[in-house]
């Protein structure tokens, strides 16, 4: 029996020597080959897209929403595992904020005595520490989250915004545990339970949006410049000292004749969210602020002049306190949150396809 060879040319099968009929050529699909069609048209016909392509901002947001359960489960698991190897375990979630508050009270409440004009200084100080610590830790961890999870980014396809969002949720859970400790301290120091306490929830929600927005910005910057994560702790520590965590900004005597500086310090985001929570929880602070007269530079100068000559005039000195009203603080809180989340989201989304390549 002679060996026959089949050759394909022009889509037709040619018979070999001694073959009396032509054999049909196999189709490209049978051979496992792509059809003779441009790949772009083939992909469009089957609804295929590049996995590395950046989705639109709306699609990207929907992808994040679809993974909300994963983000929450991831944050909860990491939160539980954080102290799993410690002897006291989850007790450290309560001990850590308490020890921080004790250290700050010793330094700023006893040694430096920054309680000027502040009733219930212990609750005032602990509130400022817990609220600012949420922002501080969120920023520090967001600045290095992309570089710390580079192997995960290269191995799996998912919206990279899940990473800074997930770690900020971890800090939010930590802060909520701290709030339980804070409420105990507030009650123990004599503050009554009022309807104002309900305003803590929207204040923390606005702070969370602000933290997420700025966290997105820091995550993108930190992904490109790793040194940023080393610099952020020093920046936020300086920010803490300018945000009234350990003192009541309007009560600073050095700001009596610097109204613009006092105003700018009070409307900075950290100070705004701290003040909103303090005004909600501390009745004594609300009453003290309500007792201040509107700022008047001339009356303030007259009061300071009399004070320099040994004569105290409380009514005139009360005119030295430039206090941003609670309604204005809410407007600033909403504004900071919206601006941060919109700008931060778009800024992070624009570099979506670059993460993990460094």
C-alpha positions as CSV (number, residue, x, y, z in Angstrom):
1,X,0.0,0.0,0.0
2,X,1.5,3.3,-1.1
3,X,2.1,6.2,1.3
4,X,-0.2,9.1,0.5
5,X,0.6,12.7,1.4
6,X,-2.1,15.4,1.6
7,X,-1.1,19.0,0.9
8,X,-3.3,22.0,1.5
9,X,-3.2,24.9,-0.9
10,X,-5.7,27.7,-1.3
11,X,-8.2,26.1,1.0
12,X,-8.4,22.9,-1.1
13,X,-6.9,19.5,-0.4
14,X,-4.6,18.1,-3.1
15,X,-4.3,14.3,-3.5
16,X,-1.0,12.6,-3.6
17,X,0.2,10.2,-6.2
18,X,-2.2,7.3,-6.7
19,X,-5.0,9.1,-4.9
20,X,-8.1,9.2,-6.9
21,X,-10.1,11.9,-5.1
22,X,-9.4,15.0,-3.1
23,X,-9.7,15.1,0.7
24,X,-11.4,18.2,2.2
25,X,-9.2,20.5,4.3
26,X,-10.0,20.7,8.0
27,X,-11.5,24.0,9.1
28,X,-9.5,26.5,11.2
29,X,-11.8,25.7,14.2
30,X,-11.0,21.9,13.8
31,X,-7.3,22.6,13.7
32,X,-7.5,24.8,16.8
33,X,-6.6,27.9,14.9
34,X,-8.3,31.4,15.0
35,X,-10.6,32.2,12.1
36,X,-9.3,34.5,9.4
37,X,-10.8,37.6,11.2
38,X,-9.2,40.6,12.9
39,X,-8.7,40.0,16.6
40,X,-10.3,43.3,17.6
41,X,-13.5,42.4,15.7
42,X,-13.5,38.9,17.1
43,X,-13.1,40.2,20.7
44,X,-15.9,42.8,20.1
45,X,-18.2,40.1,18.7
46,X,-17.8,38.0,21.8
47,X,-17.8,40.9,24.3
48,X,-14.2,40.4,25.3
49,X,-12.0,43.2,26.7
50,X,-8.4,43.5,27.7
51,X,-8.0,42.4,31.3
52,X,-5.3,45.0,31.8
53,X,-7.4,47.9,30.5
54,X,-8.6,50.5,32.9
55,X,-12.4,50.5,33.3
56,X,-14.3,53.7,33.3
57,X,-14.8,55.4,36.7
58,X,-18.5,54.3,36.9
59,X,-17.6,50.7,36.0
60,X,-14.7,50.8,38.5
61,X,-17.1,52.0,41.2
62,X,-19.5,49.2,40.5
63,X,-16.7,46.7,40.6
64,X,-15.7,48.0,44.1
65,X,-19.4,47.8,45.2
66,X,-19.6,44.2,44.0
67,X,-16.6,43.3,46.3
68,X,-17.9,45.1,49.4
69,X,-18.5,41.8,51.2
70,X,-14.9,40.7,50.4
71,X,-13.5,44.0,51.7
72,X,-15.5,43.7,55.0
73,X,-14.6,40.1,55.5
74,X,-10.9,40.8,54.7
75,X,-10.8,43.7,57.2
76,X,-12.5,41.6,59.9
77,X,-10.2,38.7,59.5
78,X,-7.1,40.9,59.6
79,X,-8.4,42.7,62.6
80,X,-8.9,39.4,64.5
81,X,-5.5,38.1,63.5
82,X,-3.7,41.3,64.4
83,X,-3.3,40.4,68.1
84,X,-3.7,36.6,67.8
85,X,-0.1,35.9,68.8
86,X,-0.2,38.2,71.8
87,X,-0.8,36.7,75.2
88,X,-3.7,39.1,76.0
89,X,-5.1,38.7,72.5
90,X,-8.0,41.1,71.6
91,X,-7.7,42.8,74.9
92,X,-5.0,44.9,73.3
93,X,-7.6,46.6,71.2
94,X,-8.9,48.2,74.4
95,X,-5.6,48.5,76.2
96,X,-3.8,50.3,73.4
97,X,-6.1,53.4,73.3
98,X,-6.2,53.5,77.1
99,X,-2.4,53.5,77.4
100,X,-2.1,56.2,74.7
101,X,-4.6,58.3,76.6
102,X,-2.8,57.8,79.8
103,X,0.5,58.9,78.3
104,X,-0.9,62.0,76.7
105,X,-2.8,63.0,79.9
106,X,0.5,62.7,81.9
107,X,2.4,64.8,79.5
108,X,-0.2,67.4,78.4
109,X,-2.6,67.3,81.3
110,X,-0.2,67.1,84.3
111,X,3.2,68.2,83.2
112,X,2.4,70.8,80.6
113,X,-1.1,71.6,81.9
114,X,-2.8,72.4,78.6
115,X,-6.2,72.3,80.1
116,X,-6.7,76.1,80.0
117,X,-10.4,76.9,79.9
118,X,-11.4,73.3,79.2
119,X,-14.0,71.6,81.5
120,X,-13.7,67.8,81.9
121,X,-10.2,67.8,80.4
122,X,-9.8,64.0,80.6
123,X,-12.8,63.3,78.3
124,X,-11.8,66.2,76.1
125,X,-8.3,64.8,75.7
126,X,-9.3,61.2,75.2
127,X,-11.8,62.2,72.5
128,X,-9.2,64.1,70.6
129,X,-6.7,61.3,70.8
130,X,-9.1,58.5,69.6
131,X,-10.6,60.5,66.7
132,X,-7.2,61.8,65.4
133,X,-5.7,58.3,65.8
134,X,-8.2,57.0,63.3
135,X,-7.0,59.5,60.7
136,X,-3.4,59.1,61.6
137,X,-3.3,55.3,61.3
138,X,-5.4,55.4,58.1
139,X,-3.0,57.7,56.4
140,X,0.2,55.8,57.5
141,X,-1.1,52.4,56.4
142,X,-2.6,53.7,53.1
143,X,0.7,55.2,52.1
144,X,2.4,51.8,52.0
145,X,-0.4,49.4,51.2
146,X,0.3,49.1,47.5
147,X,4.0,48.3,48.0
148,X,3.2,45.9,50.9
149,X,0.7,43.9,48.8
150,X,2.6,43.9,45.4
151,X,2.7,40.1,45.2
152,X,-1.1,39.9,45.7
153,X,-1.6,42.6,43.0
154,X,0.5,40.7,40.5
155,X,-1.2,37.4,41.2
156,X,-4.9,38.3,41.1
157,X,-7.1,40.7,39.1
158,X,-9.3,42.9,41.2
159,X,-9.9,46.6,41.7
160,X,-6.7,47.9,43.5
161,X,-8.8,50.4,45.4
162,X,-10.0,47.4,47.5
163,X,-6.6,47.4,49.3
164,X,-6.5,50.9,50.8
165,X,-10.3,50.7,51.4
166,X,-9.9,47.4,53.2
167,X,-7.1,48.6,55.5
168,X,-9.0,51.8,56.4
169,X,-12.0,49.6,57.3
170,X,-9.6,47.8,59.7
171,X,-8.8,51.1,61.3
172,X,-12.5,52.0,61.5
173,X,-13.2,48.8,63.3
174,X,-10.4,49.6,65.7
175,X,-11.7,53.1,66.3
176,X,-15.3,51.8,67.0
177,X,-13.8,49.6,69.7
178,X,-12.1,52.6,71.1
179,X,-15.4,54.5,71.1
180,X,-16.8,52.0,73.6
181,X,-13.9,52.9,75.9
182,X,-14.4,56.6,75.2
183,X,-18.1,56.4,76.2
184,X,-17.2,54.7,79.5
185,X,-14.7,57.5,80.2
186,X,-17.2,60.2,79.3
187,X,-19.8,58.8,81.6
188,X,-17.3,58.2,84.4
189,X,-16.2,61.8,84.3
190,X,-19.8,63.1,84.8
191,X,-21.1,63.8,81.3
192,X,-24.8,63.1,80.8
193,X,-26.3,61.1,78.0
194,X,-28.1,63.4,75.6
195,X,-29.7,63.3,72.1
196,X,-26.5,65.1,70.9
197,X,-24.7,61.8,71.2
198,X,-26.5,60.6,68.0
199,X,-24.5,63.2,66.1
200,X,-21.4,61.2,66.7
201,X,-22.5,58.7,64.0
202,X,-22.6,61.2,61.0
203,X,-19.4,62.8,62.3
204,X,-17.5,59.5,62.2
205,X,-19.1,58.7,58.8
206,X,-17.8,62.0,57.4
207,X,-14.4,61.4,58.9
208,X,-14.3,57.9,57.3
209,X,-15.1,59.3,53.9
210,X,-12.4,61.9,54.3
211,X,-9.9,59.2,55.4
212,X,-10.7,57.0,52.4
213,X,-10.3,59.9,50.0
214,X,-7.0,61.0,51.3
215,X,-6.0,57.3,51.7
216,X,-6.5,56.8,47.9
217,X,-4.2,59.8,47.2
218,X,-1.5,58.6,49.6
219,X,-1.8,55.0,48.2
220,X,-1.1,56.2,44.7
221,X,1.7,58.5,45.7
222,X,3.3,55.8,48.0
223,X,3.1,53.3,45.1
224,X,5.4,55.5,43.0
225,X,7.6,56.9,45.7
226,X,8.3,54.5,48.6
227,X,10.0,57.1,50.7
228,X,6.5,58.8,51.2
229,X,5.6,56.1,53.7
230,X,8.6,57.0,55.8
231,X,7.7,60.7,55.7
232,X,4.0,60.5,56.5
233,X,4.3,59.7,60.2
234,X,6.3,62.9,60.8
235,X,3.7,64.9,58.8
236,X,0.7,63.6,60.6
237,X,2.4,64.0,64.0
238,X,3.0,67.7,63.2
239,X,-0.6,67.9,62.0
240,X,-1.7,66.5,65.4
241,X,-0.1,69.4,67.3
242,X,-1.9,71.9,65.1
243,X,-5.3,70.3,65.4
244,X,-6.2,70.9,69.0
245,X,-5.9,67.2,70.1
246,X,-4.4,68.2,73.5
247,X,-5.8,71.7,73.8
248,X,-8.8,73.9,73.0
249,X,-7.7,76.0,70.1
250,X,-9.7,79.2,70.8
251,X,-8.3,79.2,74.4
252,X,-4.7,79.7,73.3
253,X,-3.6,83.1,74.5
254,X,-1.1,83.3,71.6
255,X,-4.0,83.4,69.2
256,X,-5.9,86.2,70.8
257,X,-4.6,88.8,68.3
258,X,-4.3,86.3,65.4
259,X,-7.9,85.6,64.5
260,X,-7.1,84.3,61.0
261,X,-4.6,81.8,62.4
262,X,-7.1,80.6,65.0
263,X,-9.8,80.3,62.3
264,X,-7.6,78.3,60.0
265,X,-6.6,75.9,62.8
266,X,-10.2,75.3,63.7
267,X,-11.4,74.5,60.1
268,X,-8.6,72.1,59.2
269,X,-10.1,68.7,58.6
270,X,-8.7,66.9,61.7
271,X,-9.8,69.7,64.0
272,X,-13.3,69.8,62.4
273,X,-14.0,66.1,63.0
274,X,-12.5,66.2,66.5
275,X,-14.7,69.2,67.4
276,X,-17.8,67.6,66.0
277,X,-17.4,64.5,68.2
278,X,-16.5,66.6,71.2
279,X,-19.5,68.9,70.8
280,X,-21.7,65.9,70.5
281,X,-20.5,64.0,73.6
282,X,-19.4,66.7,76.0
283,X,-22.2,68.9,77.3
284,X,-19.8,70.8,79.5
285,X,-17.8,71.9,76.5
286,X,-20.9,73.0,74.6
287,X,-22.0,75.2,77.5
288,X,-18.5,76.7,77.7
289,X,-18.3,77.5,74.0
290,X,-21.9,79.0,74.2
291,X,-20.6,81.4,76.9
292,X,-18.0,83.0,74.7
293,X,-18.9,86.3,73.1
294,X,-18.4,86.9,69.4
295,X,-14.8,87.7,68.6
296,X,-14.1,91.5,68.8
297,X,-10.5,92.6,68.2
298,X,-10.9,96.0,69.9
299,X,-12.6,94.6,73.0
300,X,-10.1,91.8,73.2
301,X,-7.2,94.3,73.0
302,X,-8.8,96.3,75.8
303,X,-9.2,93.3,78.0
304,X,-5.6,92.2,77.4
305,X,-4.4,95.7,78.2
306,X,-6.3,95.7,81.5
307,X,-5.0,92.2,82.3
308,X,-1.4,93.4,81.8
309,X,-2.1,96.1,84.5
310,X,-3.5,93.5,86.9
311,X,-7.1,94.1,86.2
312,X,-9.2,91.2,85.0
313,X,-12.3,91.8,82.9
314,X,-13.8,88.4,81.9
315,X,-16.4,90.0,79.6
316,X,-13.7,91.7,77.5
317,X,-11.4,88.6,77.6
318,X,-14.2,86.4,76.4
319,X,-14.3,88.5,73.2
320,X,-10.8,87.2,72.4
321,X,-12.0,83.7,71.6
322,X,-12.7,83.2,68.0
323,X,-14.9,80.1,68.0
324,X,-16.2,78.5,64.8
325,X,-19.9,77.6,65.3
326,X,-21.1,74.1,65.3
327,X,-23.3,74.6,62.2
328,X,-20.2,75.9,60.3
329,X,-18.2,72.9,61.5
330,X,-20.8,70.6,60.0
331,X,-20.6,72.4,56.7
332,X,-16.8,72.2,56.7
333,X,-17.0,68.5,57.7
334,X,-19.3,67.7,54.7
335,X,-17.2,69.8,52.4
336,X,-13.9,68.1,53.4
337,X,-15.4,64.6,53.1
338,X,-16.9,65.2,49.6
339,X,-13.8,66.9,48.2
340,X,-11.5,64.2,49.6
341,X,-13.5,61.2,48.4
342,X,-14.1,62.6,44.9
343,X,-10.6,63.8,44.2
344,X,-9.0,60.8,45.9
345,X,-11.1,58.3,44.0
346,X,-10.4,59.8,40.6
347,X,-6.7,60.3,41.4
348,X,-6.3,56.6,42.4
349,X,-8.4,55.3,39.5
350,X,-6.3,57.1,36.9
351,X,-3.3,55.0,37.8
352,X,-5.1,51.7,38.2
353,X,-3.2,49.8,35.5
354,X,0.2,50.9,36.9
355,X,0.0,49.4,40.4
356,X,2.2,46.4,41.1
357,X,4.6,47.0,38.2
358,X,7.4,48.6,40.2
